[in-house]
Amino acid sequence: MYYTYILLSQKDNKFYIGYTKNLKLRFEQHQKGEVKSTKHRLPLQLIYFEACLNQEDALRREKYLKTHYGKLFLHKRLKSYFTG
C-alpha cells in the first residue's frame, strides 16, 4: 500500500501534501525536521490520508489534491474539521 497524506502546519496554518509507502515513518521524519520542505513549519499535524494500491495511484492522487479542484475537495471533505 501507498498513502497520500496531508499535514497541517500549526506554525503557518498551511497544508503539505505528499505520498509515501510507510506513513508512520514518513510522519516521524516530518516531525523530527528531517524533511527539507517542512522542517521550518513545525509542529505538524496529520489531518488526512488515503490508502492507494500502488505508487502510481498515490502520486496521481497527490498531484490532484494539489490542484484547485483537489483543494476544493479537501475543504469539502474536511469541512467539519475546520469548522468544529
PEFENFEN-V856076 format. One record per residue. N is the residue number from 1. RES is the residue in three letters. PSI is psi in whole degrees, 0 to 359 (* if undefined). BURIAL is # if it has 24 or more other ideal C-beta (glycine too) atoms within 12 Angstrom, else .. Layout:
n:N res:RES psi:PSI burial:BURIAL
n:N res:RES psi:PSI burial:BURIAL
This chain:
n:1 res:MET psi:147 burial:.
n:2 res:TYR psi:155 burial:#
n:3 res:TYR psi:135 burial:#
n:4 res:THR psi:133 burial:#
n:5 res:TYR psi:160 burial:#
n:6 res:ILE psi:128 burial:#
n:7 res:LEU psi:146 burial:#
n:8 res:LEU psi:124 burial:#
n:9 res:SER psi:125 burial:#
n:10 res:GLN psi:351 burial:.
n:11 res:LYS psi:310 burial:.
n:12 res:ASP psi:2 burial:.
n:13 res:ASN psi:31 burial:.
n:14 res:LYS psi:159 burial:.
n:15 res:PHE psi:153 burial:#
n:16 res:TYR psi:129 burial:#
n:17 res:ILE psi:130 burial:#
n:18 res:GLY psi:183 burial:#
n:19 res:TYR psi:158 burial:#
n:20 res:THR psi:164 burial:#
n:21 res:LYS psi:330 burial:.
n:22 res:ASN psi:95 burial:.
n:23 res:LEU psi:317 burial:#
n:24 res:LYS psi:312 burial:.
n:25 res:LEU psi:316 burial:.
n:26 res:ARG psi:320 burial:#
n:27 res:PHE psi:320 burial:#
n:28 res:GLU psi:320 burial:.
n:29 res:GLN psi:317 burial:.
n:30 res:HIS psi:313 burial:#
n:31 res:GLN psi:329 burial:.
n:32 res:LYS psi:357 burial:.
n:33 res:GLY psi:21 burial:.
n:34 res:GLU psi:355 burial:.
n:35 res:VAL psi:118 burial:#
n:36 res:LYS psi:316 burial:.
n:37 res:SER psi:345 burial:.
n:38 res:THR psi:357 burial:#
n:39 res:LYS psi:336 burial:.
n:40 res:HIS psi:8 burial:.
n:41 res:ARG psi:18 burial:.
n:42 res:LEU psi:151 burial:.
n:43 res:PRO psi:158 burial:.
n:44 res:LEU psi:151 burial:#
n:45 res:GLN psi:131 burial:#
n:46 res:LEU psi:115 burial:#
n:47 res:ILE psi:348 burial:#
n:48 res:TYR psi:144 burial:#
n:49 res:PHE psi:156 burial:#
n:50 res:GLU psi:142 burial:#
n:51 res:ALA psi:138 burial:.
n:52 res:CYS psi:152 burial:#
n:53 res:LEU psi:334 burial:.
n:54 res:ASN psi:170 burial:.
n:55 res:GLN psi:320 burial:.
n:56 res:GLU psi:316 burial:.
n:57 res:ASP psi:319 burial:.
n:58 res:ALA psi:317 burial:#
n:59 res:LEU psi:318 burial:.
n:60 res:ARG psi:319 burial:.
n:61 res:ARG psi:319 burial:#
n:62 res:GLU psi:312 burial:#
n:63 res:LYS psi:320 burial:.
n:64 res:TYR psi:315 burial:.
n:65 res:LEU psi:340 burial:#
n:66 res:LYS psi:352 burial:.
n:67 res:THR psi:171 burial:.
n:68 res:HIS psi:312 burial:.
n:69 res:TYR psi:326 burial:.
n:70 res:GLY psi:320 burial:.
n:71 res:LYS psi:322 burial:.
n:72 res:LEU psi:317 burial:.
n:73 res:PHE psi:313 burial:.
n:74 res:LEU psi:316 burial:#
n:75 res:HIS psi:324 burial:.
n:76 res:LYS psi:316 burial:.
n:77 res:ARG psi:324 burial:.
n:78 res:LEU psi:21 burial:.
n:79 res:LYS psi:314 burial:.
n:80 res:SER psi:332 burial:.
n:81 res:TYR psi:317 burial:.
n:82 res:PHE psi:336 burial:.
n:83 res:THR psi:344 burial:.
n:84 res:GLY psi:* burial:.
